[in-house]
Amino acid sequence: MICGRAWAILPRLVTRTLAPAALLALALAAAGCATPCEELGRRICACQTTGTARDACYRAVRNSVQSANATEAQQDQCDALLATCRNPDHDPTACDWMTTAEGKQGCGLAYP
């Protein structure tokens, strides 16, 4: 489970707001220090096209993460996913990888 209630909310959000080719999800990295769940979401939203889609993803994830009020254990789960979710800032193939079954599982977007 990623970030408490965010896990239940975000897959529906992803399906509605993200292009199927870039099936992604959740959480805006806040300015300064981000929680692991926020960083995970930032990575996923970073694969959206620049502009409205990415901004909407960041807003939706930020709202979901804030309202979920994740426990330390849930943040630890997000932290573990960060180890397997490629970072688009450092890996130019990350966004394409996130559309694969392996990528979705690695970023917590699908069950293994």
C-alpha positions as CSV (number, residue, x, y, z in Angstrom):
1,M,0.0,0.0,0.0
2,I,1.4,3.4,-1.0
3,C,0.8,6.3,1.3
4,G,-2.4,5.0,2.9
5,R,-5.6,6.1,1.2
6,A,-3.6,7.5,-1.7
7,W,-3.1,3.9,-2.9
8,A,-6.8,3.5,-3.4
9,I,-7.3,7.0,-4.9
10,L,-4.3,7.3,-7.2
11,P,-4.9,4.3,-9.5
12,R,-8.3,5.7,-10.4
13,L,-6.8,9.2,-10.8
14,V,-4.1,7.8,-13.1
15,T,-6.5,6.0,-15.3
16,R,-8.6,9.1,-15.7
17,T,-5.9,11.8,-16.1
18,L,-2.9,10.2,-17.7
19,A,-2.5,9.0,-21.3
20,P,-2.6,5.2,-21.6
21,A,0.8,5.3,-23.3
22,A,2.3,7.0,-20.3
23,L,0.2,5.3,-17.6
24,L,1.6,6.9,-14.5
25,A,0.5,8.3,-11.1
26,L,0.9,10.3,-7.8
27,A,2.5,12.8,-5.5
28,L,4.1,16.2,-5.9
29,A,7.6,16.8,-4.5
30,A,7.1,19.8,-2.2
31,A,9.6,22.6,-2.3
32,G,12.5,21.7,-0.1
33,C,12.4,18.3,1.6
34,A,9.9,15.9,0.2
35,T,8.6,12.7,1.8
36,P,9.4,9.4,0.1
37,C,5.8,9.2,-1.2
38,E,6.0,12.8,-2.6
39,E,9.2,11.9,-4.3
40,L,7.8,8.8,-5.8
41,G,4.9,10.8,-7.2
42,R,7.2,13.5,-8.5
43,R,9.0,10.8,-10.5
44,I,5.8,9.5,-12.0
45,C,4.4,12.9,-12.8
46,A,7.7,14.0,-14.4
47,C,6.8,11.7,-17.2
48,Q,3.8,13.7,-18.2
49,T,4.1,16.2,-21.0
50,T,5.2,19.6,-19.7
51,G,2.3,21.9,-19.0
52,T,-1.3,21.3,-18.0
53,A,-1.1,17.5,-17.7
54,R,2.0,17.6,-15.5
55,D,0.6,20.4,-13.4
56,A,-2.7,18.6,-12.9
57,C,-0.8,15.4,-11.9
58,Y,1.3,17.3,-9.4
59,R,-1.8,19.0,-7.9
60,A,-3.8,15.8,-7.7
61,V,-0.9,13.9,-6.1
62,R,-0.1,16.7,-3.7
63,N,-3.7,16.7,-2.5
64,S,-3.9,12.9,-2.2
65,V,-0.7,12.7,-0.3
66,Q,-1.7,15.5,2.1
67,S,-5.1,14.0,2.8
68,A,-3.7,10.4,3.2
69,N,-1.5,11.5,6.1
70,A,0.8,8.5,5.6
71,T,2.3,6.6,8.5
72,E,6.0,6.0,8.9
73,A,5.5,2.4,7.7
74,Q,3.7,3.6,4.6
75,Q,6.5,6.2,4.0
76,D,9.0,3.3,4.3
77,Q,7.1,1.4,1.6
78,C,7.4,4.5,-0.7
79,D,11.1,4.7,0.2
80,A,11.5,1.0,-0.8
81,L,9.7,1.8,-4.1
82,L,12.1,4.7,-4.8
83,A,14.9,2.1,-5.0
84,T,13.1,0.3,-7.8
85,C,11.4,3.2,-9.6
86,R,13.7,4.8,-12.2
87,N,14.1,8.5,-11.9
88,P,13.3,10.4,-15.2
89,D,15.7,13.2,-14.1
90,H,18.6,10.8,-14.4
91,D,17.4,8.1,-16.8
92,P,16.1,9.1,-20.2
93,T,14.4,5.7,-20.6
94,A,12.5,5.9,-17.3
95,C,9.2,7.1,-18.7
96,D,9.0,4.4,-21.4
97,W,10.0,1.8,-18.8
98,M,7.2,3.0,-16.5
99,T,4.7,1.9,-19.2
100,T,5.8,-1.7,-19.0
101,A,4.6,-4.3,-16.5
102,E,8.0,-4.3,-14.8
103,G,8.0,-0.5,-14.6
104,K,4.5,-0.3,-13.2
105,Q,5.4,-2.8,-10.5
106,G,8.8,-1.1,-9.8
107,C,7.0,2.2,-9.2
108,G,4.1,0.8,-7.2
109,L,1.5,1.4,-9.9
110,A,0.7,-2.3,-10.2
111,Y,0.8,-5.3,-7.9
112,P,3.7,-7.7,-8.5
